[in-house]
């Protein structure tokens, strides 16, 4: 999952139908007014299963990096965890940050 500074999307698909077993749904908040888009991110079946009870969102920051947020459904927002990702490929990409956050949140259960 990547978000471009011009608002165009990379490595994600618009939700047009059923999500696959290796995908999770997330809400992307777009600049400048926080418009919401439902997205899918491919993360693998094992992690997608762990994320079933999680709420996931992401937003592009003013400096072009991406904040990725994960919390359990029904949890107070104070329990939400976040990582700041580089807006590009690599081990600190938004998708890799999302995978780490899902693992971390699953360990908290």
Beta strands, then each sheet from edge to edge (+ up, - down):
strand 1: 2-3
strand 2: 9-10
strand 3: 13-14
strand 4: 23-30
strand 5: 35-42
strand 6: 54-60
strand 7: 66-72
strand 8: 81-85
sheet 1: 1+ 2-
sheet 2: 3+ 5- 4+ 6+ 7- 8+
end
